[in-house]
Amino acid sequence: MRIVRAFTDHPATVGESYFEHMRCALGFSFTMMRSAVCCAIHAFLPFLFTKTGSSAIEDLYRRMVRQRSKLAAAPVSVASQANSVQRDRAAA
């Protein structure tokens, strides 16, 4: 039971299932990896990818804010679940 909680506690605090959270986190990581490569190239060739890094940061920020607003607008049961998970974790 404890091992399952290790995989589900954090996703529940952001209103996602394990697989929803995996998809979102992988999307963020691919965006960051692509941006990192572009920024590294930009370091040597400053005329290339002049806005790629900042655009990626803005996009990631918008995606996070949108996800948080979904959580805030979610039914009380999701918010209650997140609070319950946090209380359980503090008690453990």
C-alpha positions as CSV (number, residue, x, y, z in Angstrom):
1,M,0.0,0.0,0.0
2,R,2.8,2.4,0.8
3,I,4.5,1.9,-2.5
4,V,1.2,2.8,-4.3
5,R,1.0,6.1,-2.4
6,A,4.5,6.9,-3.5
7,F,3.2,7.0,-7.0
8,T,-0.1,8.6,-6.4
9,D,0.3,11.2,-3.6
10,H,1.9,14.0,-5.6
11,P,-0.2,13.6,-8.7
12,A,-3.3,13.8,-6.5
13,T,-2.1,17.1,-5.0
14,V,-2.2,18.7,-8.5
15,G,-5.5,17.0,-9.4
16,E,-4.1,14.4,-11.7
17,S,-4.0,10.6,-11.9
18,Y,-0.6,8.9,-12.1
19,F,-0.8,8.7,-15.9
20,E,-2.1,12.2,-16.4
21,H,0.8,13.5,-14.4
22,M,3.3,11.3,-16.3
23,R,2.0,12.8,-19.6
24,C,2.2,16.3,-18.3
25,A,5.7,15.9,-16.8
26,L,7.0,14.2,-19.9
27,G,5.6,17.1,-22.0
28,F,7.4,19.6,-19.8
29,S,10.6,17.6,-20.0
30,F,10.6,17.3,-23.8
31,T,9.9,21.0,-24.1
32,M,12.8,21.8,-21.7
33,M,15.2,19.4,-23.5
34,R,14.4,20.9,-26.9
35,S,14.9,24.4,-25.5
36,A,18.2,23.4,-23.8
37,V,19.5,22.3,-27.2
38,C,18.4,25.5,-28.9
39,C,19.9,27.6,-26.1
40,A,23.2,25.7,-26.4
41,I,23.3,26.4,-30.1
42,H,22.3,30.0,-29.5
43,A,25.4,30.3,-27.2
44,F,27.7,29.7,-30.1
45,L,25.5,31.1,-32.9
46,P,23.6,34.0,-31.3
47,F,21.7,34.9,-34.4
48,L,19.9,31.5,-34.2
49,F,17.0,30.7,-31.8
50,T,16.9,34.2,-30.5
51,K,13.5,33.8,-28.8
52,T,13.2,30.0,-28.3
53,G,14.3,29.9,-24.7
54,S,12.1,32.7,-23.5
55,S,9.2,31.4,-25.5
56,A,9.5,28.0,-24.0
57,I,9.6,29.4,-20.5
58,E,6.5,31.5,-21.2
59,D,4.7,28.4,-22.6
60,L,5.6,26.2,-19.6
61,Y,4.4,28.9,-17.3
62,R,1.1,29.3,-19.1
63,R,0.6,25.5,-19.0
64,M,1.3,25.4,-15.2
65,V,-1.1,28.3,-14.6
66,R,-3.8,26.7,-16.7
67,Q,-3.4,23.4,-14.8
68,R,-3.5,25.2,-11.4
69,S,-6.6,27.0,-12.5
70,K,-8.3,23.7,-13.3
71,L,-7.4,22.4,-9.9
72,A,-8.8,25.5,-8.2
73,A,-12.0,25.2,-10.2
74,A,-12.3,21.5,-9.6
75,P,-15.1,20.1,-7.4
76,V,-14.4,20.1,-3.7
77,S,-13.7,16.4,-3.7
78,V,-10.5,16.8,-5.7
79,A,-9.3,19.7,-3.4
80,S,-10.3,17.6,-0.4
81,Q,-8.4,14.7,-1.7
82,A,-5.2,16.8,-2.1
83,N,-5.6,18.2,1.4
84,S,-6.2,14.7,2.7
85,V,-3.1,13.4,1.0
86,Q,-1.0,16.2,2.5
87,R,-2.4,15.5,6.0
88,D,-1.7,11.7,5.6
89,R,1.8,12.5,4.5
90,A,2.5,14.8,7.4
91,A,1.2,12.1,9.8
92,A,3.4,9.3,8.3
